[in-house]
Amino acid sequence: MAILQKTRKFPALRFDEIEDWADHEHVGVEPMLLALSMELALKAWLVFDRDDPTVIKSHDLAELFDALLPESQKRLNEEFKRSVRPHHPNIFYTDGGIRDILSQHKDAFIGWRYLHEAKETMRFDQSAFEATLEMVLREFRKRYRIEPIKPFLDPPI
């Protein structure tokens, strides 16, 4: 949770609470950046899952999730159901798993980036998406460890 909280410096305002309507030009920036963050997190996970130099050139979050190894999908799904879903229930989720929220927001990066070209109303459950992103990042950190390396004081003989 601390990851995204470190970056929050502005007060949380809902669209209908914006005092200066000139700020409407910034609508869509947060969903776009959150979706890009999730895309990068899933692609980083894929690097750990697969020993394959080919790059998946997609912004589709559901497609990226489906490319993970089954063990990784299971791990993320179980943690989502344990830590995110109880705090962000949604009647539109079919099985209540992480794939539901990723499918619901699968094209969020492109959709919010090109909001002026949207053919339909864009929806974004920012609170649930942030919680999901934080969970994915938390689980990703468990996949590796960082060990400090101390320099040799005396060169080996």
C-alpha positions in Angstrom: 0.0 0.0 0.0 2.9 2.3 0.7 3.9 2.3 -2.9 1.1 4.4 -4.3 0.6 6.4 -1.1 4.1 7.8 -1.5 3.0 9.4 -4.7 -0.2 10.9 -3.4 0.4 14.5 -2.8 -2.8 16.1 -4.0 -6.1 15.9 -2.2 -8.5 13.3 -3.5 -11.2 15.0 -5.4 -14.1 13.5 -7.2 -14.9 14.9 -10.7 -18.0 16.8 -9.3 -15.9 18.4 -6.6 -13.4 20.1 -9.0 -13.4 23.8 -8.1 -11.9 25.1 -11.3 -13.6 23.6 -14.3 -10.5 24.4 -16.4 -9.1 21.3 -14.6 -11.4 19.1 -16.8 -8.5 18.7 -19.2 -6.8 16.4 -16.7 -9.7 13.9 -16.6 -8.4 10.5 -17.5 -4.8 11.0 -16.5 -5.0 8.9 -13.3 -6.9 6.0 -14.9 -4.4 6.0 -17.8 -1.4 6.0 -15.6 -2.8 3.4 -13.2 -3.6 1.1 -16.2 0.0 1.6 -17.5 1.3 0.8 -14.1 -0.6 -2.5 -14.0 0.5 -3.3 -17.5 4.2 -2.8 -16.5 3.7 -4.9 -13.3 2.2 -7.8 -15.3 4.9 -7.6 -17.9 7.6 -7.6 -15.1 5.8 -10.7 -13.6 6.0 -12.3 -17.1 9.8 -11.8 -17.2 10.0 -13.9 -14.0 7.5 -16.5 -15.3 8.9 -17.1 -18.7 12.4 -17.6 -20.1 11.5 -16.2 -23.4 13.0 -13.1 -25.0 9.8 -12.4 -27.1 7.9 -9.4 -25.9 4.1 -9.3 -25.6 3.1 -6.1 -27.4 -0.3 -5.6 -25.8 -1.9 -3.2 -23.5 -4.7 -5.6 -22.8 -4.5 -6.4 -19.1 -6.6 -9.6 -19.3 -4.4 -10.9 -22.1 -1.3 -10.2 -20.1 -2.8 -11.9 -17.0 -3.7 -14.9 -19.2 0.0 -15.1 -20.4 1.2 -15.7 -16.8 1.9 -19.2 -15.7 -1.1 -21.0 -14.1 0.7 -20.9 -10.7 1.1 -17.2 -10.9 -2.5 -16.7 -12.0 -3.6 -18.8 -9.0 -1.4 -17.0 -6.6 -2.6 -13.5 -7.7 -6.3 -14.7 -7.8 -6.2 -16.1 -4.3 -4.5 -13.0 -2.9 -7.0 -10.8 -4.7 -9.9 -12.8 -3.2 -8.3 -12.6 0.2 -7.2 -9.0 0.4 -9.0 -6.9 -2.3 -12.4 -8.3 -3.0 -13.8 -8.1 0.6 -13.1 -4.4 0.5 -14.3 -3.7 -3.0 -17.3 -5.9 -3.8 -18.8 -5.6 -7.3 -21.8 -7.3 -8.7 -20.3 -7.2 -12.2 -17.5 -9.7 -11.3 -18.5 -13.1 -12.5 -16.2 -15.2 -10.3 -15.0 -12.5 -8.0 -11.4 -13.0 -9.1 -8.6 -10.7 -10.3 -9.3 -11.6 -13.9 -12.7 -9.9 -13.6 -11.3 -6.5 -12.7 -8.5 -6.9 -15.3 -11.1 -7.7 -17.9 -13.3 -4.8 -16.9 -10.3 -2.5 -17.3 -8.5 -4.4 -20.0 -8.3 -1.5 -22.4 -8.1 1.3 -19.8 -4.7 2.6 -20.9 -5.7 3.1 -24.5 -9.3 4.1 -23.7 -8.3 6.8 -21.2 -5.3 7.9 -23.2 -7.5 8.6 -26.2 -10.6 9.6 -24.3 -11.4 12.2 -27.0 -11.9 9.3 -29.4 -14.0 7.2 -27.1 -17.0 5.6 -28.8 -18.6 4.7 -25.5 -18.7 5.9 -21.9 -15.5 5.0 -20.1 -15.8 3.6 -16.6 -13.0 3.1 -14.1 -13.3 1.8 -10.6 -10.2 3.6 -9.3 -10.4 2.5 -5.7 -10.6 -1.2 -6.6 -8.1 -0.9 -9.3 -5.5 0.9 -7.0 -6.0 -1.9 -4.4 -5.5 -4.5 -7.1 -2.4 -2.8 -8.4 -1.0 -2.5 -4.9 -1.6 -6.2 -4.3 0.1 -7.2 -7.5 3.1 -5.1 -6.6 3.2 -6.5 -3.1 3.1 -10.1 -4.4 5.7 -9.3 -7.0 8.1 -8.1 -4.3 7.9 -11.6 -2.8 9.4 -13.0 -6.0 12.9 -11.6 -5.5 15.1 -10.4 -2.7 17.7 -7.7 -2.6 20.9 -8.3 -0.8 23.5 -5.6 -0.2 26.9 -6.4 -1.5 29.8 -5.2 0.6 33.0 -4.3 -1.2 36.2 -6.1 -0.3 38.4 -4.0 2.0 41.5 -5.8 1.0 41.9 -7.2 -2.4 42.1 -11.0 -2.3 45.6 -12.5 -2.6 
